[in-house]
Amino acid sequence: MGACAPGTGAALGPGAVPSPAQPASAAREPARPEPDLTVLVFPCSPCTRPRPPRTMKVKVISILEDNYMYLVIEESTKEAVAVDAAVPKRLLEIIRKEGVALKAILTTHHHWDHARGNEELAKLYPDLRVYGADERIGALTNKVAHNEVLKFGDINVRCLFTPCHTSGHTCYFMWEDNSPDAPALFSGDTLFVGGCGRFFEGTAEQMYKNLMDVLAALPKETKVFCGHEYAVRNLKFASKVEPENENVKKKLAWAKLRDDEDLPTVPSTLQEEFQYNPFLRVSSRAEVHGQDGSGGRAARSPHGKGQLQEAQRAAEPPGHAGLRMGALQPLPGEEVKRRWVAPVISLESHWNVGSVLSRGSALWEGVPCGVLQRVASCLDRHESDTWGFPAQGCWSPLLGPSLCVDPFPPKL
């Protein structure tokens, strides 16, 4: 399998099937430049025997502020499967350019920046199948189960249930028959380059199981295609966790160069992630993959299972971490609404709301955690249909009682 720009690409698919451990309307134009170039990624191990014709390639498509959606193309039939089709307009441009027919959508989770385009695409393609594990996914036609295998021509897809970021999050492990190339993992918001997703609807224990029992059981050469471009931020955090880790230093320097040129850092591989991702370096599983080439005896991060949640907290942007530690202030409910709830409600679109959440807007600078919890409570009751998902689900990693040192206050 090959992968092409806008973005990057990778080879996919051994013939053998691994057995992981059981465990809206047209979107806003992308903010980031989308380079139209092709990056060739060769298989991890040399192959001297004649190679069969490659039948599959991945288009990496940069959308919104920092999202990725993907178009997987079976070149022999010119049929395609989209992963997290959030921006229909951009996806349709790629489909027309490639001259392919869209047959299915694989949705990792229901958040608007991963699933917003499903309904519009379903109207354009009446026979389109939309796969996912969460009833909240728009236009869902086929609900999948853990370890269920889907088939699209020579392309095989194993559905891996990974609840935590959302309660219905699913990753998709993909390979093609009779190919020497590496398989691919579309990890959504569970595993990132150098990091993992926020615990919106789950716990540290769930994320630990997702990473160490489900995803770590996949072949080490698996190419990782994640849902967001967070590499530089994640690797800066990793450098604080393990300041002497040369793999972290090298990957961070490389990621900064990619970022300077507006180029993606996907795909990485699972083997690479075990070298520098602190959330995959929390148990001896890292040794199994021999992350430093020492045959599995590399030094490990001091993080243990019970510390994964603390590491996830520390990985938040500075503006977020400080907010969470503030003391509960007994501000009147109407004052909270006037100063913080009303400005959010007045935002024109969920695009701006997403920026407020992800960037730690000055709107929240210095706001104590307890106050933010009360804000979230108000927003949860506000009509939020234009956002595409409940406000409480969006704010919970910052404001939820499991991650906040303050007691959860009564609703306003």
C-alpha positions as CSV (number, residue, x, y, z in Angstrom):
1,M,0.0,0.0,0.0
2,G,1.3,3.4,-0.8
3,A,0.3,6.7,0.6
4,C,0.3,10.1,-1.1
5,A,-0.2,13.8,-0.4
6,P,-1.7,16.1,0.4
7,G,0.2,14.8,3.3
8,T,2.2,11.6,3.3
9,G,1.9,7.9,2.7
10,A,2.9,4.5,3.7
11,A,3.1,0.9,2.6
12,L,0.5,-1.6,4.0
13,G,-0.5,-5.1,4.6
14,P,0.9,-8.5,5.5
15,G,-1.2,-11.5,4.5
16,A,-1.3,-12.9,8.0
17,V,-4.0,-11.5,10.3
18,P,-2.7,-10.6,13.8
19,S,-4.9,-11.4,16.8
20,P,-4.9,-8.4,19.2
21,A,-5.5,-9.2,22.8
22,Q,-9.2,-9.2,23.7
23,P,-9.7,-6.6,25.9
24,A,-23.3,18.7,8.8
25,S,-23.2,21.1,6.3
26,A,-20.2,22.2,4.2
27,A,-17.2,22.8,6.4
28,R,-15.1,25.8,6.8
29,E,-12.0,25.9,4.6
30,P,-8.9,24.4,6.3
31,A,-6.7,26.9,8.1
32,R,-3.4,25.1,7.3
33,P,-1.7,25.0,3.9
34,E,-2.2,21.7,2.1
35,P,0.9,20.8,0.1
36,D,0.3,18.7,-2.9
37,L,3.2,16.4,-2.9
38,T,4.0,12.7,-2.6
39,V,6.2,11.2,0.1
40,L,7.2,7.6,-0.5
41,V,7.5,5.4,2.6
42,F,9.2,2.1,2.0
43,P,8.6,-1.2,4.0
44,C,10.5,-1.4,7.3
45,S,12.4,-4.6,6.2
46,P,14.2,-5.2,2.9
47,C,12.3,-7.4,0.5
48,T,14.3,-9.0,-2.4
49,R,11.6,-11.2,-3.8
50,P,9.4,-9.9,-6.6
51,R,6.8,-7.6,-5.2
52,P,3.1,-8.0,-6.3
53,P,1.5,-5.0,-7.7
54,R,0.5,-2.6,-5.0
55,T,-3.3,-2.3,-4.9
56,M,-3.8,0.2,-2.1
57,K,-2.7,3.6,-1.1
58,V,-3.5,6.2,1.6
59,K,-4.2,9.8,0.9
60,V,-3.4,11.9,4.0
61,I,-5.6,15.0,4.0
62,S,-5.0,18.0,6.3
63,I,-8.2,19.7,7.4
64,L,-9.5,22.2,9.9
65,E,-6.9,23.5,12.3
66,D,-4.9,20.3,13.0
67,N,-7.1,17.3,11.9
68,Y,-6.3,14.5,9.5
69,M,-8.9,12.6,7.4
70,Y,-7.8,9.8,5.1
71,L,-8.8,8.3,1.8
72,V,-7.8,4.7,1.3
73,I,-7.8,3.7,-2.4
74,E,-7.8,0.2,-3.9
75,E,-6.0,1.1,-7.1
76,S,-7.0,-2.1,-8.9
77,T,-10.7,-1.2,-8.7
78,K,-10.5,2.5,-8.2
79,E,-12.8,2.2,-5.1
80,A,-12.1,4.1,-1.9
81,V,-12.8,4.1,1.8
82,A,-12.7,7.3,3.8
83,V,-11.6,7.5,7.5
84,D,-13.1,10.3,9.6
85,A,-14.7,12.3,6.8
86,A,-15.2,15.6,8.6
87,V,-14.8,18.0,5.6
88,P,-16.9,16.8,2.6
89,K,-15.8,19.5,0.3
90,R,-12.1,18.7,0.7
91,L,-12.7,15.0,0.4
92,L,-14.7,15.3,-2.8
93,E,-11.9,17.3,-4.3
94,I,-9.5,14.4,-3.7
95,I,-12.0,11.9,-4.9
96,R,-12.4,13.7,-8.2
97,K,-8.7,14.2,-8.6
98,E,-8.0,10.5,-8.0
99,G,-11.0,9.4,-10.1
100,V,-12.3,6.9,-7.5
101,A,-15.7,5.9,-6.2
102,L,-16.3,6.3,-2.5
103,K,-17.8,3.1,-1.1
104,A,-17.6,3.5,2.7
105,I,-16.7,5.7,5.6
106,L,-14.9,4.4,8.8
107,T,-15.5,6.8,11.7
108,T,-13.4,6.5,14.8
109,H,-15.7,8.5,17.0
110,H,-18.6,10.9,17.0
111,H,-16.9,14.2,17.6
112,W,-17.8,16.8,14.9
113,D,-14.2,17.2,13.7
114,H,-14.2,13.5,12.8
115,A,-17.8,12.8,11.8
116,R,-19.4,16.0,10.6
117,G,-19.3,15.2,6.9
118,N,-21.1,11.8,7.2
119,E,-24.7,13.1,6.6
120,E,-23.7,15.2,3.6
121,L,-21.8,12.4,2.0
122,A,-24.6,10.0,2.6
123,K,-26.9,12.2,0.7
124,L,-24.5,12.4,-2.2
125,Y,-23.9,8.6,-2.2
126,P,-27.1,6.8,-1.5
127,D,-25.4,3.4,-1.2
128,L,-22.6,4.6,1.1
129,R,-22.0,2.5,4.2
130,V,-20.9,4.4,7.4
131,Y,-19.2,2.2,9.9
132,G,-18.5,2.9,13.6
133,A,-19.1,1.7,17.1
134,D,-21.1,4.6,18.6
135,E,-24.8,5.3,17.9
136,R,-24.0,9.1,18.1
137,I,-22.0,8.9,14.8
138,G,-24.0,10.7,12.1
139,A,-25.5,8.6,9.3
140,L,-24.3,5.4,10.9
141,T,-25.4,2.3,8.8
142,N,-23.2,-0.4,10.3
143,K,-22.4,-0.6,14.0
144,V,-19.1,-2.6,14.4
145,A,-17.9,-4.7,17.3
146,H,-14.4,-5.3,18.7
147,N,-12.3,-7.5,16.5
148,E,-14.9,-7.6,13.7
149,V,-13.2,-7.8,10.3
150,L,-14.5,-5.9,7.3
151,K,-13.5,-6.6,3.7
152,F,-13.2,-4.1,0.9
153,G,-11.8,-6.0,-2.1
154,D,-8.3,-7.0,-1.1
155,I,-8.4,-4.6,1.8
156,N,-9.1,-6.0,5.3
157,V,-10.1,-3.9,8.3
158,R,-10.1,-5.1,11.8
159,C,-12.2,-3.0,14.2
160,L,-10.5,-2.4,17.6
161,F,-12.7,-1.0,20.3
162,T,-10.7,1.6,22.3
163,P,-13.1,3.5,24.7
164,C,-11.7,6.4,26.7
165,H,-11.5,9.5,24.5
166,T,-15.2,8.7,23.9
167,S,-17.1,5.7,25.1
168,G,-17.5,4.4,21.6
169,H,-14.1,5.1,20.1
170,T,-12.8,2.5,17.6
171,C,-9.5,2.2,15.8
172,Y,-9.2,0.5,12.5
173,F,-6.3,-1.9,11.7
174,M,-5.9,-2.3,7.9
175,W,-3.9,-4.6,5.7
176,E,-4.1,-6.1,2.2
177,D,-3.9,-9.7,1.2
178,N,-0.7,-11.1,-0.2
179,S,1.3,-8.0,0.3
180,P,4.8,-7.7,1.9
181,D,4.1,-4.2,3.0
182,A,3.4,-3.0,6.5
183,P,-0.2,-2.8,7.9
184,A,-1.8,0.5,9.0
185,L,-3.6,1.6,12.1
186,F,-6.0,4.5,11.9
187,S,-5.9,5.5,15.5
188,G,-8.3,8.5,15.6
189,D,-7.9,10.2,19.0
190,T,-6.5,7.3,20.9
191,L,-2.9,7.2,19.8
192,F,-1.0,10.2,18.4
193,V,2.6,10.7,17.3
194,G,4.3,11.0,20.7
195,G,1.1,11.1,22.7
196,C,-2.4,9.8,23.4
197,G,-5.9,11.3,23.4
198,R,-7.7,13.1,26.2
199,F,-9.9,11.1,28.6
200,F,-13.2,12.7,27.6
201,E,-15.5,9.8,28.5
202,G,-13.1,7.3,30.1
203,T,-10.4,6.6,32.6
204,A,-6.6,6.2,32.7
205,E,-7.2,2.5,33.2
206,Q,-9.1,2.3,29.9
207,M,-6.5,4.2,28.1
208,Y,-3.8,2.0,29.5
209,K,-5.6,-1.1,28.3
210,N,-6.2,0.5,24.8
211,L,-2.5,1.3,24.4
212,M,-0.8,-1.6,26.2
213,D,-3.2,-4.5,25.5
214,V,-5.0,-3.7,22.3
215,L,-2.7,-1.5,20.1
216,A,0.6,-2.8,21.4
217,A,-0.4,-6.3,20.4
218,L,-0.2,-5.3,16.7
219,P,2.9,-5.8,14.6
220,K,5.6,-3.4,15.5
221,E,6.0,-2.3,11.8
222,T,2.4,-1.1,11.7
223,K,2.1,2.4,10.3
224,V,0.2,4.8,12.6
225,F,-2.2,7.3,11.0
226,C,-3.6,9.4,13.8
227,G,-6.4,12.0,13.9
228,H,-4.5,15.2,14.7
229,E,-1.2,16.9,14.2
230,Y,0.1,17.2,17.7
231,A,3.6,15.8,17.3
232,V,5.6,18.9,18.3
233,R,3.6,19.6,21.4
234,N,3.6,15.9,22.4
235,L,7.3,15.4,21.9
236,K,8.1,18.6,23.9
237,F,6.3,16.9,26.8
238,A,8.1,13.6,26.1
239,S,11.4,15.5,26.3
240,K,10.5,16.6,29.9
241,V,9.6,13.1,30.9
242,E,12.8,11.6,29.5
243,P,15.3,14.4,28.9
244,E,18.1,12.0,28.1
245,N,16.1,10.0,25.5
246,E,18.0,10.5,22.2
247,N,15.0,9.1,20.3
248,V,12.8,11.9,21.7
249,K,15.4,14.5,20.8
250,K,15.7,13.3,17.2
251,K,12.0,12.9,16.6
252,L,11.3,16.4,18.1
253,A,13.9,18.0,15.8
254,W,12.4,16.2,12.8
255,A,8.9,17.1,13.8
256,K,9.8,20.8,14.1
257,L,11.2,20.8,10.6
258,R,8.1,19.2,9.3
259,D,6.0,21.7,11.1
260,D,8.0,24.6,9.7
261,E,7.3,23.4,6.2
262,D,3.6,22.7,6.9
263,L,4.2,19.0,6.3
264,P,2.5,16.2,8.3
265,T,4.4,13.9,10.7
266,V,2.2,10.9,9.9
267,P,2.6,8.0,9.6
268,S,4.9,6.9,12.3
269,T,5.2,3.2,13.3
270,L,4.4,1.4,16.5
271,Q,8.0,0.5,16.9
272,E,8.9,4.2,16.6
273,E,6.3,5.1,19.1
274,F,7.7,2.7,21.7
275,Q,11.0,4.6,21.3
276,Y,9.7,8.1,22.3
277,N,6.0,8.1,23.2
278,P,5.8,8.3,27.1
279,F,2.3,6.8,27.1
280,L,3.6,3.6,25.4
281,R,6.6,3.5,27.7
282,V,4.7,2.7,30.8
283,S,5.3,-1.0,31.1
284,S,7.6,-3.8,29.9
285,R,5.7,-3.9,26.6
286,A,8.2,-1.3,25.4
287,E,10.9,-3.9,26.0
288,V,9.0,-6.5,23.9
289,H,9.4,-4.2,20.9
290,G,13.0,-3.4,21.7
291,Q,12.6,0.3,21.3
292,D,16.3,1.2,21.2
293,G,17.6,-1.7,19.1
294,S,19.1,-3.4,22.2
295,G,17.0,-6.5,21.9
296,G,14.4,-5.4,24.3
297,R,16.5,-4.1,27.2
298,A,16.1,-0.4,26.8
299,A,15.6,1.8,29.8
300,R,12.0,2.6,30.5
301,S,10.2,5.7,31.6
302,P,9.4,5.8,35.3
303,H,5.7,6.0,34.5
304,G,3.6,3.1,35.7
305,K,0.0,2.3,35.2
306,G,-1.2,4.4,38.1
307,Q,0.8,7.4,36.8
308,L,-0.7,7.4,33.2
309,Q,-3.4,9.9,34.2
310,E,-0.9,12.2,35.9
311,A,1.2,12.1,32.7
312,Q,-1.9,12.9,30.6
313,R,-2.6,15.9,32.9
314,A,1.0,17.2,32.6
315,A,0.8,16.9,28.8
316,E,-1.9,19.5,28.6
317,P,-1.0,22.9,27.1
318,P,0.3,25.4,29.7
319,G,-2.9,27.4,29.6
320,H,-4.9,24.4,30.5
321,A,-2.8,22.9,33.2
322,G,-2.8,26.2,35.2
323,L,-6.6,26.5,35.0
324,R,-7.2,23.1,36.5
325,M,-5.2,23.9,39.7
326,G,-7.1,27.0,40.8
327,A,-9.1,27.1,44.0
328,L,-12.9,27.1,43.9
329,Q,-14.2,30.7,44.0
330,P,-17.7,31.4,45.2
331,L,-18.7,33.7,42.3
332,P,-22.4,34.3,41.8
333,G,-24.0,32.2,39.1
334,E,-25.0,35.3,37.0
335,E,-21.5,36.6,37.1
336,V,-20.1,33.3,35.8
337,K,-22.7,33.4,33.0
338,R,-21.9,36.9,32.1
339,R,-18.1,36.6,32.1
340,W,-17.6,33.2,30.6
341,V,-20.7,31.3,29.4
342,A,-22.2,34.1,27.3
343,P,-19.0,34.8,25.3
344,V,-18.8,31.1,24.4
345,I,-22.5,30.9,23.4
346,S,-22.0,34.0,21.2
347,L,-19.3,32.4,19.2
348,E,-20.4,32.0,15.6
349,S,-19.4,28.3,15.1
350,H,-18.0,25.2,16.7
351,W,-14.8,26.0,14.8
352,N,-14.2,28.9,17.2
353,V,-15.4,26.9,20.1
354,G,-12.9,24.2,19.2
355,S,-10.1,26.8,19.1
356,V,-11.1,28.0,22.5
357,L,-10.9,24.5,23.9
358,S,-7.7,23.5,22.2
359,R,-5.7,26.7,22.5
360,G,-6.5,27.8,26.1
361,S,-7.9,31.1,24.9
362,A,-7.3,34.3,26.9
363,L,-11.0,34.0,27.8
364,W,-10.0,31.4,30.3
365,E,-6.7,32.8,31.6
366,G,-6.6,32.7,35.3
367,V,-10.1,31.2,35.7
368,P,-10.2,28.7,38.6
369,C,-11.1,25.1,38.0
370,G,-14.2,25.3,40.1
371,V,-15.5,28.2,38.1
372,L,-14.8,26.4,34.9
373,Q,-16.8,23.4,36.1
374,R,-19.8,25.7,36.7
375,V,-19.3,27.1,33.2
376,A,-19.3,23.6,31.7
377,S,-22.5,22.9,33.6
378,C,-24.2,25.9,32.1
379,L,-22.9,25.1,28.6
380,D,-24.2,21.5,29.0
381,R,-27.7,22.8,29.4
382,H,-27.4,25.3,26.6
383,E,-28.8,24.4,23.2
384,S,-25.6,23.2,21.5
385,D,-26.9,21.6,18.3
386,T,-24.7,23.8,16.2
387,W,-21.7,22.3,17.8
388,G,-22.7,18.8,16.9
389,F,-22.0,17.3,20.3
390,P,-22.8,18.0,24.0
391,A,-20.7,20.7,25.6
392,Q,-20.1,18.7,28.7
393,G,-18.4,16.0,26.7
394,C,-16.0,18.6,25.3
395,W,-15.1,20.2,28.6
396,S,-14.9,17.2,30.8
397,P,-11.2,16.5,30.5
398,L,-10.5,20.0,31.9
399,L,-13.4,20.2,34.3
400,G,-14.5,16.7,35.2
401,P,-14.2,15.6,38.8
402,S,-11.8,12.8,38.0
403,L,-9.2,15.2,36.6
404,C,-9.8,18.3,38.8
405,V,-8.6,18.9,42.3
406,D,-11.6,21.0,43.2
407,P,-15.0,19.4,44.3
408,F,-17.6,19.5,41.6
409,P,-19.9,22.5,42.4
410,P,-23.7,22.4,42.1
411,K,-25.2,23.4,38.8
412,L,-26.0,27.0,38.3
